[in-house]
């Protein structure tokens, strides 16, 4: 399923490119589950729908209708396009038709339609119409009340508009309803982000620590390790010693390894910036975005407020509004 969700973002990006006005906002190949996608969420900007800035969206709807009329679509791909059309119909105020597409998703992909919808909505919301994304998710939750993946998607959209208290409540609900280890890890990860942005540093440390449980390899541990480091800095704990213990003898050459190396005091900020611009993995995932954020966190650790302010402002400029680094940089600036 994880591989298919990665494919969903590829299909979404391809569709937006074909319609002529795709604006890259998030790495199209990233997984829905943040605990499994490595550290790509600095990403390029998330897709916005063609015509979303001003027209009635007719061109997009026409393109979707043509794609969905094709009989050769797989059930998974059809579900992806139905989710995009459900969003577009909600944008146009055609709620009944949007709900029909959600119902059709359930028929086409009965076991996983809600995961597909939860994968596409936050990125589509990043195009500017978050209200339409929330209405679409509300409709989906009427069909599958309490579903953790849909609830987490709602929380992501609310975090895009800095409504972290509401996001935290939704994530508490998602965690309580989690049925699988993956759902639990994802709910804890996002709840850690909500707590971090709310200034609940100790709770954020606990959430990121808990989401590390059961991860199969160092690659999937890196994102929560780095976020836990940030939360520990804010909680005035020895973040560097904890990170050194958990990084152990792991290679820090592959991105985002250079960020960990910098935070451990084994490289300079200049070297990290060079890696963010030259490393292949960093270039694919807009590595300059998290690089600026964590240089700012290091400045907070050292008590250099001016340096921290400069770096968080840079992170705001580099990171799209669908990125957790953008949210956190904005929250950090308010705390300085």
N, C-alpha and C positions, 0 to 999 in steps of 0.2 A: 504493500500500500504506500509506503514511504516513497518508493521509486515512482509510482504513479502520480503522487502529489507533486513531485518535482516536475514530472511531465506536464502536469496541469498548468504550471507557470509558463512552460515552453509554449504550449498551445495558446495560452492567453497572450503572450508576447507576440507570437506569430500573427494572431488575429488582429491585434492592434496595429502591427506594422502594415499588414495588408490593407487596412482601412485608411492608412495614410497619415494619421496624426498621433501615432504612439509617442508618449513621452516616458522614457525609461525612468522608473522610480524605485524599483526593487529588483534585485537579481532574479531573473525569470526562472532560474533553475532551483531556487531555494525550496527547502521542504517546509510544509506547514508546521511541523513540529520543531520548535526552536532548539530543542535538546538534541536534535539529530542533524541539523543543517550545518554544523561547524560554526563558523563565525562570519557569515556572509551578510548579516542583516544591516551593515552600514549601507549596503547596496547602492546601486544606481537608483534614481528616483522611481516610484511605483506607478503602474500604468494609469493613465487617465483616458477616459473614453473619448473617441473622436466626437466632436461636436459638443462636448460637455461645457465648454466655456461660453457658448452662446446659443447655438442653434437648438432646434427641438429634438436633436438626436435621431432624426429620421434616417440619415445616411447609415448610422450604426445599426439601427434596427433592421433596415433593409438588408444590410450585409449579413447580420445574424440570421435573418429569415432564410436567406439563400444558403448559408452554410448548413443550417438545420434541416433544409429540405433534401440534403444529400443522403442517400440511403447507405453509403459505404462508411459512415462514421461509426466508430466503435461505441459501445455503451458508455465507456468512461469519457471519451471525447464529447459525446452528445451531452452528457451531464454537465461538463464544463461550460459548453456554449449555452446550455439552458440556464445555468447560473448567471452568466453574463447578461443574457437577455432578460432574466427576471429582474436584475438590477436596473437595466435600462428602462424596462417597462415601469418600474417603481419611480424612476426619475421623471417619467412622462405622466405620472399620476394615474396610471392604469393598474391599480392595485389588484383587481380581480384577475387580469391577465398574468400579472407577475406571480400570483399565487398558483395559477394553473401550471406555469412552468416549474414551480417548485414541486407541485404534485407530480408532474411528469418526470422530474428528476428521481423522485421516489420510486416510480414505476420502472424507469430505465436502469437505475443503479440502487436497488433496494437496501443493500447493506452499508453503502458508503456515501450516499448522496449528501449527507449532512457534513461530512468531512470535506467534500469538494466545495460546497457552498462556503464553509468557514475558511477555506483556503483562498478563495477569490475575493470575498467581500472586503477585507481590510485594505487590500491593494487598490481595489476599485474606489473605495471611500477616499483613498489618498488623492484621487483625481479631483476632489473638491466637494462631491455631493455625499457627505457623510450621513445626512438624514435619510437619503434613499437607501444606503447600505443598512442602516439600522432598521428601517421599515422592512426590508427584505429579510433580515435576520429574525425580526419579530414574527413575520409570517412563517418562517421555517420552524421557529420554536413552538408555534401553535400546532404544527404537525408532529413535532418531536419535543415535547416539553422537557425542560431540564437537561437537554443534551449538552455535555461538557464542551465539545468542540465549538458548537454554535455560541454558547455563552462566552467562551474565551474570545471568539471573534468579535462579539459585542464589546468586550472589555478592551480589545485592541483599538477599536474605533473610538471609544470614549477616551482612551489615552492619547489619541491623535489630537483631541481638542482639550487636553489637559484636565479632563474630569476624572482625576485619579480616585477620589472617594467612591464614585459610582463604579469605576472599574474594579476597585478592591472588593466591593460587595459582590459583584458578579463573579470574581475569581474565587472568593470563598465558596460561593455556590457551586462553581465548576469543580473545585477540589473535593467538595463533599459528595458530588455525584460521579466522580471519576471511577471508571470501571476497569481500566487497564493501567499498567505501569507508565506507558507513554502518556496517557491523559493526565495522570498524576504529576509526572515530571513537567509537562507543559504548563499545567495550572500553577505549579509552584514557581516555575520560571517567571511567568507573567505576573504572579502575585509579588514576587521579589521586585520586579520592576515598578509595580504600583507602590509598594512600600518604600522603595528607594526614593521615588519622586515625591512622596508625601513626607519624607524626612524621617520615616520609621526605620532608622538604620539597623538597629538590632534585629527587628523582625525580618528585614530584607536579608541580612546575613543568614538567618535561620532558614529562610526559604531557598536561597541559592545553595546553601549547604545540603538541604534535603533533596534538591533536584539533582544533585550529583549521584545519588544512590542508584545503582544498577546500570550505570553507563558502561558500554562495552569497551571503550578505548579512549585514549587521551584526546583525540580529535573532538569527540562529542562532549568532553569535559571542559574544553577551553573556554567557551562562552560563559558558563556559570562560574568558572574559576575567576575570570576577569571581573565579572559583575560582583562576585562576592568580595573581591579585592576592593572595589570601589565602595561597597557598603561598609567594609571594615575600616577603611580610611575615615569615612564619615562617623563611624561609631567609636573612633579613636582607639582602635585596636592595632596590634602589630600585623598589618596586612602582608607585609613583605615576607615575614617569617612563615606565615601560613601558606603563602603562594609557593615559596621555595620548597616547603615540605611536600606539597602536592605535585609540583612540577618534577621533583626528583631529578632523575638523570635523563628525562625525556629530551629528544631533539627539539630545539626551538628555532629551527631553520625555516620550516614551512609556515606560511602565514596562517594564523596571527602570532606565531611564535616570537617574532621580533617585538611585539608589544609586551609579551611576558618577559622577554630578556631585558627590555628597558625598565620595566617596573621592578625587576629584581636587582637593578643597579649594574647590569652587565653590558649596557649600551647607552649611548647618549640620545637625547631627543633628536639631534640632527641625523644620527644613523637611523632612527626609527622613521623619520620623514623620508629619507632616501629609500628605505625598504618599502614604505607605503606607496611610493611612486614607481618603483622598479620591479618589485616582486610580482610574478604573474598572478598569483592568487589574490594579492592585494588589488591589482588593477582590475580584476574581474569583479571584485566586491566593493569597490570604492573604499579601499583601505585608508585613504586620507581622512575619512570621516571618523572611525574609531581611534585613529592615531592621535588626532587633535583632542578628542575627548579624554583619552587616558594620559596624555601629557598634562592636561588640565587637572586630572585627579592626582597626578604625582605632585603638581604644584600645591594642591590643597594639603597633601600629606606634609609637605615641607613648610607650609604656612605662607607661601608666596601668593597672596591674593591677586596681585596685579597680573602675574603670569597666568594664574588660573582663569581670570576673567578673559584675558586675550584668547586663550585656547578654547574656552567654552563658546565664545562668540564665533571663533573660527569653525568649531564643530557645528554650530547652528547653520552657518553658511554652507558647509560642505555636506551636511546630512539632510536627506529629504524628511518631510513631515511624517512619513510613515515609519521612520527609523526610531528605535528606542534610544539611540544616541542623541538625536535631536531633542526628544522629550527630556532626557536627563540633563543635557547641557542647559536647556531653558530653566529647569528646576534648580540646577546648581547656581546659575547666575542670580536667581532670586535669593539664594542663601548667602551670597558673598557680601 
